[in-house]
Amino acid sequence: MPSRHSFWVILIGHTPTAFRADRRDELVPTLHQLQRTQSDVSLRWFARGRLWESQVEEHAALKAARNAPRARPAAWRPGGTHKDPRARFELTRDEKRARFKRRLTSGRRLAPGPEKRLVTAHIVFFQPKPVIAEADRLAFARQFERVCREIPSVRRATVGKRTAIDPGYPRSFGEGDYSFAAVLEFDDRDGLIAYLQHPLHKELGRLFWLVCERTAIVEVNLADAKTADLAELLRSGT
């Protein structure tokens, strides 16, 4: 298991992956496998909170920093800056008013009634093929990560694998059976459309059908069920 503070890591674009090791040669086979499907894959050394091209570069930078002269600013005085330690707790008039307003409103309960739409959700159920090439599976997973993390309009993204639950009575799931589900949330419809038209999503769609055999997709406007008027919400869909 690699150290928490320094290790070799594979990057796809500018995004670090979970492929990490103490020794570079342990990751070279995985690097070559990923380079078959993606052009922007690289292997870098992580240490002291940043990425380096190699351990040699990191050691050279550390040596240069240690040998560099340490100049003190002109305002330096023995014993520190001699500032009143209580000054950092002082608030301006506007900050005090804002804090008082938050205290007044934090305990209020929302009155019952229709709630404004919170988010637009893109829900995808999908079933992988029985046999998948490992390179295709890995490329699809990494592209899915990039889509969720790099497309600006994605507000929140979750993905999960189906788990078996026995509530003590029979349940029907309709036609089709899906092992995985993903839920991506956006501020509004425009954010969802921007996501669907993004080049990263188009590449994800290409990889999707290399890995999956069927899917079901639905887009919904979500409301907070604890505060929204659900009768009004359900009436609007009839």
C-alpha positions in Angstrom: 0.0 0.0 0.0 1.5 3.4 -1.0 2.4 6.1 1.6 -0.3 8.7 2.3 2.2 11.5 1.7 4.3 10.4 -1.4 3.5 8.0 -4.2 3.3 7.5 -7.9 -0.1 8.1 -9.4 -1.8 7.8 -12.8 -3.6 10.9 -14.1 -6.2 11.1 -16.8 -6.0 14.7 -18.0 -5.5 16.7 -14.8 -7.5 14.3 -12.6 -5.7 11.8 -10.3 -7.0 8.3 -10.4 -7.0 5.5 -7.7 -4.0 3.8 -9.4 -1.2 4.6 -6.9 2.0 2.8 -5.9 5.3 3.4 -4.1 7.3 2.2 -7.1 6.9 3.5 -10.7 7.3 0.1 -12.4 4.3 -1.2 -10.6 2.0 1.2 -12.5 3.7 1.0 -15.9 1.5 -2.0 -17.2 -1.7 -0.2 -16.1 -0.4 3.0 -17.8 0.2 1.3 -21.1 -3.3 -0.3 -20.9 -5.0 3.0 -20.4 -3.0 4.7 -23.2 -4.6 2.3 -25.6 -8.0 4.0 -25.2 -7.1 7.5 -24.0 -4.4 9.9 -25.2 -4.1 12.2 -22.1 -2.9 9.6 -19.6 0.3 10.3 -17.6 2.3 9.0 -14.6 3.5 11.5 -12.0 5.1 11.6 -8.6 3.1 13.1 -5.7 4.9 14.5 -2.7 4.8 17.5 -0.4 1.3 18.4 -1.6 1.9 18.7 -5.3 2.7 16.6 -8.5 6.2 16.2 -9.9 7.5 14.7 -13.2 9.8 12.5 -11.1 11.3 11.9 -7.7 14.5 13.5 -9.0 12.7 16.8 -9.7 11.1 16.8 -6.3 14.4 16.2 -4.5 16.1 18.9 -6.6 13.4 21.4 -5.6 13.6 20.5 -2.0 17.4 20.9 -2.0 17.1 24.3 -3.7 14.5 25.5 -1.1 16.8 24.4 1.7 19.8 26.2 0.3 17.9 29.4 -0.6 18.6 32.4 1.7 15.8 33.2 4.1 15.2 36.9 4.0 13.0 38.4 6.7 10.5 41.2 5.8 11.4 44.8 6.7 8.6 45.0 9.2 9.7 41.9 11.1 10.4 42.5 14.8 11.3 40.0 17.6 8.3 38.6 19.3 5.9 38.8 16.4 3.6 41.5 15.0 2.5 42.8 18.4 -1.2 42.9 17.3 -4.0 42.7 19.8 -5.1 39.0 19.7 -8.7 40.1 20.4 -8.9 42.1 17.1 -9.5 39.0 15.0 -12.8 38.5 16.8 -14.1 42.0 16.1 -17.0 42.3 13.6 -18.2 45.1 11.5 -21.7 46.5 11.9 -22.9 44.7 8.8 -21.5 41.4 9.9 -23.2 41.8 13.3 -26.5 42.5 11.6 -26.2 39.5 9.3 -25.4 37.2 12.2 -28.4 38.5 14.2 -30.6 37.9 11.1 -29.4 34.3 10.8 -30.2 33.7 14.5 -33.7 34.9 14.0 -34.4 32.9 10.9 -32.5 29.6 11.7 -35.3 28.3 14.0 -38.2 29.1 11.8 -40.2 26.3 10.1 -41.3 26.8 6.6 -45.1 27.4 6.3 -46.9 24.6 4.4 -47.6 25.3 0.8 -46.1 24.8 -2.6 -42.3 24.7 -2.7 -40.2 26.0 -5.5 -38.5 23.5 -7.7 -35.1 22.6 -6.2 -33.2 20.7 -8.9 -33.6 19.0 -12.2 -32.4 15.4 -11.9 -31.2 13.1 -14.7 -31.7 9.5 -13.5 -30.1 6.6 -15.4 -30.7 2.9 -14.7 -28.2 0.7 -16.6 -27.3 -3.0 -16.9 -23.7 -4.0 -18.0 -23.1 -6.7 -20.5 -22.3 -10.2 -19.2 -18.8 -10.1 -20.7 -16.9 -6.8 -20.8 -13.3 -6.2 -21.8 -11.4 -4.9 -18.8 -10.0 -1.9 -20.8 -13.5 -0.9 -21.9 -14.8 -1.2 -18.3 -12.0 0.9 -17.0 -12.3 3.6 -19.7 -16.0 3.9 -19.0 -15.5 4.3 -15.3 -12.8 6.9 -15.7 -14.9 8.8 -18.2 -17.9 8.7 -15.9 -15.7 10.2 -13.1 -14.6 13.0 -15.5 -18.1 13.8 -16.5 -19.3 14.1 -12.9 -16.3 16.2 -11.7 -15.4 18.4 -14.7 -18.7 19.5 -16.3 -19.6 22.7 -14.5 -23.4 22.4 -14.6 -23.4 19.1 -12.6 -24.5 20.2 -9.1 -24.4 16.7 -7.4 -23.8 13.2 -8.8 -24.3 9.8 -7.1 -24.1 6.3 -8.4 -24.9 3.0 -6.8 -25.1 -0.7 -7.2 -28.4 -2.6 -6.5 -28.6 -4.3 -3.2 -31.0 -7.1 -2.3 -33.6 -6.3 0.4 -36.4 -8.5 1.7 -39.2 -6.4 3.3 -41.2 -9.5 4.0 -43.7 -9.1 1.2 -43.5 -9.5 -2.6 -42.5 -6.5 -4.7 -42.7 -5.9 -8.4 -40.1 -3.9 -10.3 -41.9 -4.0 -13.7 -40.1 -5.0 -16.8 -36.4 -5.2 -16.9 -33.8 -5.5 -14.2 -30.9 -3.1 -13.6 -27.9 -3.6 -11.5 -26.8 0.1 -11.3 -28.3 3.5 -11.1 -26.9 7.0 -11.4 -28.5 10.3 -10.3 -27.1 13.6 -11.6 -28.6 16.9 -10.3 -28.6 20.3 -12.0 -29.9 23.7 -11.0 -32.3 23.8 -13.9 -33.2 22.5 -17.3 -30.5 24.6 -19.0 -27.9 23.0 -16.8 -29.0 19.5 -17.8 -29.0 20.4 -21.5 -25.5 21.9 -21.2 -24.4 18.6 -19.7 -26.0 16.5 -22.4 -24.4 18.5 -25.1 -20.9 18.6 -23.5 -18.1 16.8 -25.4 -17.2 14.8 -22.3 -20.8 13.4 -22.2 -20.7 12.5 -25.8 -17.6 10.4 -25.3 -19.3 8.9 -22.2 -22.2 7.9 -24.5 -19.9 6.2 -26.9 -18.3 4.2 -24.1 -21.6 3.5 -22.5 -22.8 1.2 -25.3 -19.5 -0.7 -25.2 -20.1 -1.7 -21.6 -23.9 -1.7 -21.2 -26.6 -3.8 -22.8 -29.7 -1.8 -21.8 -30.8 1.3 -19.9 -33.8 3.4 -18.7 -33.5 7.1 -18.4 -35.9 9.7 -16.9 -35.5 13.4 -16.1 -37.6 14.9 -13.2 -37.9 18.2 -11.3 -37.3 17.4 -7.6 -39.0 19.0 -4.7 -38.3 18.7 -1.0 -40.9 16.2 0.2 -40.6 17.4 3.8 -41.8 20.9 3.0 -43.5 20.8 -0.5 -47.2 20.5 -1.1 -47.2 17.0 -2.5 -50.9 17.0 -3.3 -50.3 20.0 -5.5 -47.2 18.5 -7.0 -48.9 15.2 -7.9 -51.9 17.0 -9.3 -49.8 18.9 -11.7 -48.7 15.6 -13.4 -52.2 14.4 -14.2 
